[in-house]
Amino acid sequence: MFETDYAQINGMLESIIEGIPYTMTNLANASALLFEKVEGINWAGFYTVKDGRLVLGPFQGKVACTIIPMGKGVCGTAAAEDRTVVVPDVHKFSGHIACDSASNSEIVIPIHRRGELFGVLDIDSPLFDRFGEDDRLGLEDFVRILEKEI
């Protein structure tokens, strides 16, 4: 469907965040980079763990859900199970939280800091089945780069 150049995007991320010791700054630029460079998406951003739940962090896109309980929705499931979750059709995902009714598919990747769950990267698309194996691998690499500077 889309040929996303994750090698280029990940190289750009490394350049943008290298030596920048400010977590929110790095997350903000990371979400902007993804929103600009990944085609066919309508939301890209982060939720961070606060008080045992996911709280909205830097993002690009429409207004989003503010707090997501662990284990609820795609983000909460990815966080609770500490694994990447790719959903071809969010309307078929049990317990999906519809923050934007225009979103039809989603990918969520857990993020770690000092060995602990820090949060998740969440990307939504208005297209069904937008995210494939190349996206999963490229975005997991993106998160590994980000983890070095958060």
Secondary structure as UniProt FT lines:
FT   HELIX           6..17
FT   TURN            18..19
FT   HELIX           23..37
FT   TURN            39..40
FT   STRAND          43..50
FT   TURN            51..52
FT   STRAND          53..61
FT   STRAND          67..69
FT   TURN            70..71
FT   HELIX           73..81
FT   STRAND          85..87
FT   HELIX           90..92
FT   TURN            94..95
FT   TURN            101..102
FT   STRAND          105..113
FT   TURN            114..115
FT   STRAND          116..125
FT   TURN            128..129
FT   HELIX           133..147
FT   TURN            148..149
//
